[in-house]
Amino acid sequence: MIRMNDFGGEPEALLQAEVRAAERVIRSGWYVLGTQVEQFEKHWAGHCGAAHAVGVGNGLDAIEIGIRSLGLGEGDEVIPTPMTAFATILGILRAGATPVLADIEPQSALLDLRSAERSITARTKAILLVHLYGRMPGMAPWVALCRDRGLVLAEDCAQAHSARVGGKTAGTFGAWGAYSFYPTKNLGAIGDAGALVTDDPQIGASARILRNYGQENRYEHSRLGMNSRLDELQAALLEARLPWLDRFIERRRAIAARYHEGIRNHALRLLALPVEESAHVYHLFVIACEERDRLAQHLKERGIESLIHYPIPAHLQAPCSGLRRDPRGLAHSEKHARTCLSIPCQPQMSDADVGTVIEALNAFR
Ligand SMILES: *Cc1c(COP(=O)(O)O)cnc(C)c1O
């Protein structure tokens, strides 16, 4: 089986580094918010070119904490895409703010600028860009739109570790970037983990308070926070995995390049190439096909796993049917959800595996 993820196939040297990291933490006798977390925060901030990184429990919490750290809540509108992991929308809702959904552009499946503009109201406070599948858009128009309309720009970077536009890393274009280190992400822990990166010392300080019960000084609670602390074990494991991130991404890019070159089938559509090579880290390689379910079955019969990201856009999820949206509707998101298919594109695939996937796709009728 050619799998979407293959942790068992990771290099022995990485496994050994993880075992050493875990042993170090267990023997240290210190398990929550300690030196491992501090180290990883420092290194992750450095990797992103951000002034601060705050380790939290997961990516969902990073988004909630990010929205709350902007002082947004009841009555404040935030514009995301409905074509995303549900956590993007849930993070806004849990912060008490109101998501207003704008449509995607079909070539990239990323938020459409004109649709976002149409969705702005007097209550709009922020645009939350999702770097879906690991791809960043050209950022200049978004920075300009937010500046011109007095909105905060924020980034959901859960799929886009190490993605860069114009040499600047995902999460550093606006007020903050939210990262998830869920195991399947390009940088994953061995359990749940997340981080918020920011250049703004006030947002950084607020995130540190919110992740720890709203505790400002020991046993003094200035806000109603949550328990969303990155633990020492996950921080140490992330630290062990970080040196592998960029070479794993290089492998993902090489596989994606072979897909772009080798897939020749009029029944399939590839998403457009990114604005520059560094803007896409291929967390997922997604194709579109009118007969998506039959294609998935065809691949399965040839030993190739595939997944759908995502079959149901946010506005068609039961608790979200009442959410406001672009007055012209979300037709591109709905079509994408009906036709998209993610095919294996992970660093442990062999060249032969990549060839097998290309042949199977080209043989689909
Ligand atoms: C995975 C993901 C999240 C949520 O991260 P968790 O760590 O699973 O909570 C949020 N947004 C996007 C786009 C994701 O892919």
Ligand as a Chemical Component Dictionary entry (heavy atoms), coordinates in Angstrom:
data_LIG
# 
_chem_comp.id                   LIG 
_chem_comp.type                 NON-POLYMER 
_chem_comp.pdbx_formal_charge   0 
_chem_comp.three_letter_code    LIG 
# 
loop_
_chem_comp_atom.comp_id 
_chem_comp_atom.atom_id 
_chem_comp_atom.alt_atom_id 
_chem_comp_atom.type_symbol 
_chem_comp_atom.charge 
_chem_comp_atom.model_Cartn_x 
_chem_comp_atom.model_Cartn_y 
_chem_comp_atom.model_Cartn_z 
_chem_comp_atom.pdbx_ordinal 
LIG C1 C1 C 0 -4.719 20.655 11.469 1  
LIG C2 C2 C 0 -5.298 22.004 11.218 2  
LIG C3 C3 C 0 -5.785 22.803 12.255 3  
LIG C4 C4 C 0 -5.948 22.305 13.661 4  
LIG O1 O1 O 0 -4.813 21.847 14.268 5  
LIG P1 P1 P 0 -4.931 20.822 15.500 6  
LIG O2 O2 O 0 -3.562 20.770 16.045 7  
LIG O3 O3 O 0 -5.390 19.514 14.933 8  
LIG O4 O4 O 0 -5.915 21.381 16.458 9  
LIG C5 C5 C 0 -6.227 24.078 11.954 10 
LIG N1 N1 N 0 -6.208 24.546 10.701 11 
LIG C6 C6 C 0 -5.764 23.797 9.669  12 
LIG C7 C7 C 0 -5.762 24.392 8.295  13 
LIG C8 C8 C 0 -5.315 22.492 9.883  14 
LIG O5 O5 O 0 -4.892 21.758 8.847  15 
# 
loop_
_chem_comp_bond.comp_id 
_chem_comp_bond.atom_id_1 
_chem_comp_bond.atom_id_2 
_chem_comp_bond.value_order 
_chem_comp_bond.pdbx_ordinal 
LIG C1 C2 SING 1  
LIG C2 C3 SING 2  
LIG C2 C8 DOUB 3  
LIG C3 C4 SING 4  
LIG C3 C5 DOUB 5  
LIG C4 O1 SING 6  
LIG O1 P1 SING 7  
LIG P1 O2 DOUB 8  
LIG P1 O3 SING 9  
LIG P1 O4 SING 10 
LIG C5 N1 SING 11 
LIG N1 C6 DOUB 12 
LIG C6 C7 SING 13 
LIG C6 C8 SING 14 
LIG C8 O5 SING 15 
# 
